[in-house]
Amino acid sequence: MKDPKEYCTCTDTKCPCHPTNHDQGCNLCILKNLSQREIPSCFFKTIDHEKPTEGWHYEDFAALVEAAKGAE
């Protein structure tokens, strides 16, 4: 498996959970997101569409998916 530091698309490198700031890969980011009912930004970035909300919660991801689907 590749080193997460090589493929992480998150631009918030000041976040203590970013893989460049520790040796636990994506684990800390995923744990933080699960505890806050959020989805990591890398998931949002896989959808080529403008993000319609400010948040990173499950509902925000669903809104992005729906907006992208409607734009097809």
OpenMM code with the backbone's topology and positions (N, CA, C; nanometers):
from openmm import Vec3, app, unit

residues = "MET LYS ASP PRO LYS GLU TYR CYS THR CYS THR ASP THR LYS CYS PRO CYS HIS PRO THR ASN HIS ASP GLN GLY CYS ASN LEU CYS ILE LEU LYS ASN LEU SER GLN ARG GLU ILE PRO SER CYS PHE PHE LYS THR ILE ASP HIS GLU LYS PRO THR GLU GLY TRP HIS TYR GLU ASP PHE ALA ALA LEU VAL GLU ALA ALA LYS GLY ALA GLU".split()
positions = [
    Vec3(0.0839, -0.1173, 0.0000),
    Vec3(0.0000, 0.0000, 0.0000),
    Vec3(0.0886, 0.1240, 0.0000),
    Vec3(0.0460, 0.2273, -0.0731),
    Vec3(0.1201, 0.3522, -0.0788),
    Vec3(0.1156, 0.4252, 0.0548),
    Vec3(0.2153, 0.5064, 0.0764),
    Vec3(0.2200, 0.5918, 0.1942),
    Vec3(0.1145, 0.7015, 0.1777),
    Vec3(0.0230, 0.7195, 0.2751),
    Vec3(-0.0816, 0.8213, 0.2638),
    Vec3(-0.0275, 0.9617, 0.2380),
    Vec3(0.0936, 0.9892, 0.2821),
    Vec3(0.1530, 1.1204, 0.2578),
    Vec3(0.1708, 1.1459, 0.1098),
    Vec3(0.1790, 1.0398, 0.0302),
    Vec3(0.1989, 1.0523, -0.1139),
    Vec3(0.0702, 1.0782, -0.1896),
    Vec3(-0.0436, 1.0371, -0.1360),
    Vec3(-0.1679, 1.0511, -0.2123),
    Vec3(-0.2768, 1.1322, -0.1437),
    Vec3(-0.2533, 1.1761, -0.0202),
    Vec3(-0.3545, 1.2529, 0.0516),
    Vec3(-0.3841, 1.3829, -0.0242),
    Vec3(-0.5108, 1.4105, -0.0494),
    Vec3(-0.5495, 1.5307, -0.1228),
    Vec3(-0.5944, 1.6435, -0.0317),
    Vec3(-0.5912, 1.6211, 0.0977),
    Vec3(-0.6327, 1.7239, 0.1931),
    Vec3(-0.5300, 1.8367, 0.1930),
    Vec3(-0.5772, 1.9591, 0.1860),
    Vec3(-0.4871, 2.0743, 0.1835),
    Vec3(-0.4669, 2.1353, 0.3219),
    Vec3(-0.5371, 2.0838, 0.4228),
    Vec3(-0.5256, 2.1358, 0.5588),
    Vec3(-0.4109, 2.0658, 0.6314),
    Vec3(-0.2899, 2.0999, 0.5914),
    Vec3(-0.1732, 2.0323, 0.6491),
    Vec3(-0.1440, 2.0761, 0.7927),
    Vec3(-0.2127, 2.1778, 0.8415),
    Vec3(-0.1972, 2.2185, 0.9814),
    Vec3(-0.2828, 2.1321, 1.0747),
    Vec3(-0.3751, 2.0568, 1.0198),
    Vec3(-0.4602, 1.9688, 1.0992),
    Vec3(-0.3726, 1.8609, 1.1636),
    Vec3(-0.3876, 1.8383, 1.2926),
    Vec3(-0.3060, 1.7354, 1.3578),
    Vec3(-0.3354, 1.5947, 1.3054),
    Vec3(-0.4481, 1.5767, 1.2383),
    Vec3(-0.4833, 1.4444, 1.1846),
    Vec3(-0.4282, 1.4216, 1.0438),
    Vec3(-0.3744, 1.5236, 0.9814),
    Vec3(-0.3194, 1.5095, 0.8460),
    Vec3(-0.2035, 1.4108, 0.8501),
    Vec3(-0.1955, 1.3190, 0.7543),
    Vec3(-0.0919, 1.2147, 0.7585),
    Vec3(0.0521, 1.2652, 0.7559),
    Vec3(0.0739, 1.3893, 0.7190),
    Vec3(0.2110, 1.4420, 0.7219),
    Vec3(0.2545, 1.4784, 0.8638),
    Vec3(0.1589, 1.4767, 0.9581),
    Vec3(0.1892, 1.5193, 1.0950),
    Vec3(0.2030, 1.4049, 1.1954),
    Vec3(0.2003, 1.2823, 1.1491),
    Vec3(0.2135, 1.1657, 1.2374),
    Vec3(0.2430, 1.0430, 1.1528),
    Vec3(0.2527, 0.9280, 1.2148),
    Vec3(0.2855, 0.8054, 1.1410),
    Vec3(0.1711, 0.7039, 1.1413),
    Vec3(0.0470, 0.7512, 1.1548),
    Vec3(-0.0670, 0.6597, 1.1620),
    Vec3(-0.1540, 0.6622, 1.0361),
    Vec3(-0.1011, 0.7139, 0.9278),
    Vec3(-0.1746, 0.7148, 0.8021),
    Vec3(-0.3041, 0.7944, 0.8105),
    Vec3(-0.4108, 0.7385, 0.7571),
    Vec3(-0.5414, 0.8054, 0.7543),
    Vec3(-0.6246, 0.7785, 0.8796),
    Vec3(-0.5753, 0.6936, 0.9674),
    Vec3(-0.6535, 0.6512, 1.0839),
    Vec3(-0.7048, 0.7666, 1.1691),
    Vec3(-0.6181, 0.8617, 1.2028),
    Vec3(-0.6605, 0.9717, 1.2898),
    Vec3(-0.7671, 1.0580, 1.2227),
    Vec3(-0.7521, 1.0815, 1.0952),
    Vec3(-0.8504, 1.1598, 1.0197),
    Vec3(-0.9854, 1.0888, 1.0189),
    Vec3(-0.9841, 0.9613, 0.9904),
    Vec3(-1.1084, 0.8842, 0.9861),
    Vec3(-1.1745, 0.8809, 1.1229),
    Vec3(-1.0980, 0.8578, 1.2274),
    Vec3(-1.1547, 0.8564, 1.3631),
    Vec3(-1.2167, 0.9904, 1.3999),
    Vec3(-1.1472, 1.1002, 1.3675),
    Vec3(-1.2004, 1.2338, 1.3954),
    Vec3(-1.3308, 1.2564, 1.3203),
    Vec3(-1.3308, 1.2201, 1.1923),
    Vec3(-1.4500, 1.2408, 1.1106),
    Vec3(-1.5673, 1.1560, 1.1589),
    Vec3(-1.5427, 1.0336, 1.1941),
    Vec3(-1.6508, 0.9485, 1.2441),
    Vec3(-1.7109, 1.0046, 1.3726),
    Vec3(-1.6261, 1.0559, 1.4606),
    Vec3(-1.6762, 1.1089, 1.5871),
    Vec3(-1.7594, 1.2349, 1.5681),
    Vec3(-1.7385, 1.3054, 1.4558),
    Vec3(-1.8112, 1.4296, 1.4289),
    Vec3(-1.9177, 1.4140, 1.3200),
    Vec3(-1.9447, 1.2888, 1.2799),
    Vec3(-2.0407, 1.2606, 1.1726),
    Vec3(-2.0030, 1.3335, 1.0440),
    Vec3(-1.8746, 1.3324, 1.0139),
    Vec3(-1.8233, 1.3981, 0.8948),
    Vec3(-1.7590, 1.2954, 0.8020),
    Vec3(-1.7328, 1.3412, 0.6809),
    Vec3(-1.6649, 1.2596, 0.5805),
    Vec3(-1.5356, 1.3321, 0.5443),
    Vec3(-1.4233, 1.2612, 0.5346),
    Vec3(-1.2974, 1.3267, 0.5009),
    Vec3(-1.3057, 1.4045, 0.3692),
    Vec3(-1.2304, 1.5129, 0.3626),
    Vec3(-1.2351, 1.5992, 0.2433),
    Vec3(-1.1947, 1.5246, 0.1163),
    Vec3(-1.1126, 1.4217, 0.1280),
    Vec3(-1.0700, 1.3483, 0.0086),
    Vec3(-1.1886, 1.2841, -0.0643),
    Vec3(-1.2924, 1.2465, 0.0094),
    Vec3(-1.4112, 1.1913, -0.0542),
    Vec3(-1.4823, 1.2987, -0.1352),
    Vec3(-1.4924, 1.4187, -0.0780),
    Vec3(-1.5566, 1.5292, -0.1481),
    Vec3(-1.4815, 1.5620, -0.2767),
    Vec3(-1.3498, 1.5545, -0.2708),
    Vec3(-1.2673, 1.5925, -0.3861),
    Vec3(-1.2764, 1.4937, -0.5013),
    Vec3(-1.3318, 1.3753, -0.4778),
    Vec3(-1.3458, 1.2787, -0.5872),
    Vec3(-1.4633, 1.3125, -0.6777),
    Vec3(-1.5471, 1.4069, -0.6350),
    Vec3(-1.6638, 1.4456, -0.7141),
    Vec3(-1.6343, 1.5795, -0.7800),
    Vec3(-1.6336, 1.5794, -0.9114),
    Vec3(-1.5979, 1.6979, -0.9881),
    Vec3(-1.7186, 1.7913, -1.0006),
    Vec3(-1.7465, 1.8613, -0.8910),
    Vec3(-1.8591, 1.9545, -0.8889),
    Vec3(-1.8373, 2.0514, -0.7743),
    Vec3(-1.8876, 2.1731, -0.7886),
    Vec3(-1.8726, 2.2717, -0.6813),
    Vec3(-1.9513, 2.2294, -0.5584),
    Vec3(-1.8894, 2.2352, -0.4439),
    Vec3(-1.9514, 2.1938, -0.3175),
    Vec3(-2.0625, 2.2923, -0.2801),
    Vec3(-2.1881, 2.2469, -0.2676),
    Vec3(-2.2999, 2.3374, -0.2423),
    Vec3(-2.3186, 2.3802, -0.0967),
    Vec3(-2.2411, 2.3244, -0.0051),
    Vec3(-2.2564, 2.3555, 0.1369),
    Vec3(-2.1208, 2.3907, 0.1971),
    Vec3(-2.1231, 2.4414, 0.3182),
    Vec3(-1.9996, 2.4772, 0.3877),
    Vec3(-1.9418, 2.3611, 0.4683),
    Vec3(-2.0269, 2.2677, 0.5104),
    Vec3(-1.9843, 2.1631, 0.6020),
    Vec3(-1.9261, 2.0410, 0.5361),
    Vec3(-1.8849, 1.9481, 0.6233),
    Vec3(-1.8234, 1.8225, 0.5800),
    Vec3(-1.9015, 1.7022, 0.6331),
    Vec3(-2.0256, 1.7242, 0.6763),
    Vec3(-2.1068, 1.6183, 0.7360),
    Vec3(-2.1649, 1.5259, 0.6289),
    Vec3(-2.2207, 1.4160, 0.6736),
    Vec3(-2.2800, 1.3178, 0.5823),
    Vec3(-2.3791, 1.3852, 0.4887),
    Vec3(-2.4617, 1.4739, 0.5444),
    Vec3(-2.5642, 1.5411, 0.4650),
    Vec3(-2.5020, 1.6331, 0.3599),
    Vec3(-2.3890, 1.6932, 0.3930),
    Vec3(-2.3200, 1.7790, 0.2966),
    Vec3(-2.2661, 1.6974, 0.1799),
    Vec3(-2.2151, 1.5785, 0.2109),
    Vec3(-2.1668, 1.4910, 0.1046),
    Vec3(-2.2828, 1.4453, 0.0165),
    Vec3(-2.3945, 1.4112, 0.0797),
    Vec3(-2.5124, 1.3697, 0.0028),
    Vec3(-2.5599, 1.4825, -0.0883),
    Vec3(-2.5574, 1.6063, -0.0386),
    Vec3(-2.5982, 1.7217, -0.1198),
    Vec3(-2.5045, 1.7395, -0.2391),
    Vec3(-2.3754, 1.7164, -0.2178),
    Vec3(-2.2800, 1.7275, -0.3273),
    Vec3(-2.3046, 1.6202, -0.4319),
    Vec3(-2.3288, 1.4980, -0.3882),
    Vec3(-2.3567, 1.3884, -0.4811),
    Vec3(-2.4810, 1.4204, -0.5635),
    Vec3(-2.5861, 1.4672, -0.4971),
    Vec3(-2.7110, 1.5010, -0.5667),
    Vec3(-2.6911, 1.6164, -0.6649),
    Vec3(-2.6160, 1.7188, -0.6242),
    Vec3(-2.5909, 1.8319, -0.7137),
    Vec3(-2.5127, 1.7879, -0.8360),
    Vec3(-2.4147, 1.7026, -0.8164),
    Vec3(-2.3343, 1.6536, -0.9285),
    Vec3(-2.4176, 1.5658, -1.0213),
    Vec3(-2.5047, 1.4861, -0.9600),
    Vec3(-2.5905, 1.3982, -1.0413),
    Vec3(-2.6870, 1.4816, -1.1259),
    Vec3(-2.7405, 1.5895, -1.0695),
    Vec3(-2.8329, 1.6753, -1.1406),
    Vec3(-2.7666, 1.7548, -1.2516),
    Vec3(-2.6348, 1.7708, -1.2442),
    Vec3(-2.5614, 1.8478, -1.3433),
    Vec3(-2.5208, 1.7619, -1.4645),
    Vec3(-2.5416, 1.6328, -1.4555),
    Vec3(-2.5005, 1.5435, -1.5672),
    Vec3(-2.5889, 1.5629, -1.6875),
] * unit.nanometer
topology = app.Topology()
chain = topology.addChain("A")
for resn in residues:
    res = topology.addResidue(resn, chain)
    for name in ("N", "CA", "C"):
        topology.addAtom(name, app.Element.getBySymbol(name[0]), res)
